[in-house]
Amino acid sequence: MIKDALAKLADRTNLSVQEAETVMLEIMDGAATSAQMAAYLMALRQKGETVEEVVGSVRAMRERATRIRVGSSIVVDTCGTGGDGADTFNISTTAAFVVAGAGITVAKHGNRSVSSRSGSADVLSMLGVKIDLEPSRVADCIDEVGIGFLFAPLYHGAMKQCAGVRQEMGIRTILNVLGPLANPAGATHQVLGVYDAKWTDILGRVLLELGSQHCFVIHGLDGLDEITLSDRTRVAEGKGGVVSSYFIAPEEFEVRRAAKKEFVGGSPEENARMTKEILQGRKGPRRDIVCLNAAPAMVVGLKAKTLKDGFRLAQQTIDSGAASEKLDRLIAFTKKA
């Protein structure tokens, strides 16, 4: 099938959902050569990936994934594609504890570093979270604590077939966006940060096609795969089968703009310190950007009606100590598990 797909892509012909799914299954099952994989990924990128091609690829990835089942009917993931090259501290990971502190069930899906020196797995390890729990124990953790970490390599073992090619190519491809779309807990409420504005509407539509009930796909116009404080943020909100696109600005939340350099992170140790300081109540632009990025998760998690309400709830959750308590409980659970 991959040879047929390459012939189509060479003519700039789009693939159907089924074709894209079949090719990705071949890749993950080891039936494609390295040359075929690289050619396929490059051809898709040069043509421009369609909603159907991404949907098919994600379906294949979900089909081969190790899945977990959790008790809550609403499960939220706050995840970014990474790859924005900004080397920020772990904003969405910190925001996940704020969201969980508000009483929303969070299945945080992540990996080691992509574009920074510290990915979500790196900073959580440094904070004392055991990231490589058995999937069944992670499900227990999510049910008991209200938040759990799903370390991507433990759930997507078939993706190892692509690892060498990805490293050798050294460029962004469709593979960069697939992981955040394949949450092993089946999160149907999602906040997804993307490294390129071209992906906001596409992935909003993809998530709805894949069964998402309410999602936000975000891209800061300064290049961040987060809601940013230095510029406006492009938002694609998917709900009820419709994707609405709009921009938001820091002024709408009555916070001051801040330069990107304010959010630069460092080593896992440095980023862990920043996360702790924010969750323990330290004020400033880092806290503001975490609360901004928690806001849409408060909305999809049905704890806030608007982004402004979500932002205020995030502030209250930190100030009450509930966000910091979630981190402490996650550490304690994973240590005894």
Secondary structure, 3 states (H helix, E strand, C coil): CHHHHHHHHHCCCCCCHHHHHHHHHHHHCCCCCHHHHHHHHHHHHHHCCCHHHHHHHHHHHHHHCCCCCCCCCCEEEEEECCCCCCCECCHHHHHHHHHHHCCCEEEEEECCCCCCCCCHHHHHHHHCCCCCCCHHHHHHHHHHHCEEEEEHHHHCHHHHHHHHHHHHHCCCCCHHHHHHHCCCCCCCEEEEECCCCCHHHHHHHHHHHCCCCEEEEEEECCCCCCCCCCCCEEEEEEECCEEEEEEECHHHHCCCCCCHHHHECCCHHHHHHHHHHHHCCCCCHHHHHHHHHHHHHHHHCCCCCCHHHHHHHHHHHHHCCHHHHHHHHHHHHHHHC
